[in-house]
Amino acid sequence: MRKYLLILILIFAIISCKKNDDILTLIISSYPMNIGTEWTYDRQIIVKKYDSSSYHKSEEIDTINFITKISIVKDTILNDTMNVMVFKSREENSNWTSNHYYYIDNNGLRNYAYMNAGTIVFPKKSAHPKFSNLEMIVDKIKLTNGELFIETPPTLNIKFPLENNTSWTYREPSESDNLQIDKEVVGSENLILFEQTFECLKVEYTYLNNPNYDKINMTEWISNEGLIKRLTTIDSTTVTNEIGEPLYTAQITESLILKELNIN
């Protein structure tokens, strides 16, 4: 009896190892790039206000929910030579829209340019404080006011092939700013959303050369179907109004979770 039990345990161990190996050996070699592909996300921002910049007792918590859609709307040519796909982001319950211009080369998925990184409004009672879109904070995006901003050099958003322990420099330092942003695959995870399983690689951001970014933590879950989830936490940041006057210090947490997917 003990002999058969030992055999069953060994068989179970072999099956379990195979399952884990399948996840660990996940390799992502491309990204959806067809016109008409659309990702719909539940986006939630939690603003945990502190009663002072040094004493982090929570004074008040605001929770704001959005529906964010990212769709590939067309291909186009920039600067007469660069063929790119236009990814349009929009919030269903606000006027915010943004365009990113992506292409794939031998290294991976790159962002060549963007347009219209905007602001997010936080309605609270009679006040309407504003602070920069988190994309502008964590990704060093500039406010373009409808103008096209060319990335020099283009950022390497996802390195291909993407697999366990892959690491790369996403945003390189420039003459005006020594900030460097690196990315690294730190693990894998199966996410079950709307009754569908997505095999994902977890990618963490690392901010270098600039202590102002030390309190930012950002993780993305990426699958063959694209970005599935993103979690961003910024601790002890100053929220300002639309003319730059400080309003309060807060911890800001943003979650972006896929709720609907249409791949062409």
Stockholm file with secondary structure:
# STOCKHOLM 1.0

chainA/1-264         MRKYLLILILIFAIISCKKNDDILTLIISSYPMNIGTEWTYDRQIIVKKYDSSSYHKSEEIDTINFITKISIVKDTILNDTMNVMVFKSREENSNWTSNHYYYIDNNGLRNYAYMNAGTIVFPKKSAHPKFSNLEMIVDKIKLTNGELFIETPPTLNIKFPLENNTSWTYREPSESDNLQIDKEVVGSENLILFEQTFECLKVEYTYLNNPNYDKINMTEWISNEGLIKRLTTIDSTTVTNEIGEPLYTAQITESLILKELNIN
#=GR chainA/1-264 SS CHHHHHHHHHHHHHHHHHHHHHHHTCCBCCCCCCTTCEEEEEEEEEEEEESSSSCCCEEEEEEEEEEEEEEEEEEEEETTTEEEEEEEEEETTSSCEEEEEEEECSSEEEEEEEECCCEEECCBTTBCCEEECHHHHHSCCCCCTTCEEEEEEEEEEEESSBCTTCEEEEECCCSSCCCEEEEEEEEEEEEEETTEEEEEEEEEEEEESCGGGTTEEEEEEEETTEEEEEEEEEEEEEEECTTSCEEEEEEEEEEEEEEEEECC
#=GC SS_cons         CHHHHHHHHHHHHHHHHHHHHHHHTCCBCCCCCCTTCEEEEEEEEEEEEESSSSCCCEEEEEEEEEEEEEEEEEEEEETTTEEEEEEEEEETTSSCEEEEEEEECSSEEEEEEEECCCEEECCBTTBCCEEECHHHHHSCCCCCTTCEEEEEEEEEEEESSBCTTCEEEEECCCSSCCCEEEEEEEEEEEEEETTEEEEEEEEEEEEESCGGGTTEEEEEEEETTEEEEEEEEEEEEEEECTTSCEEEEEEEEEEEEEEEEECC
//
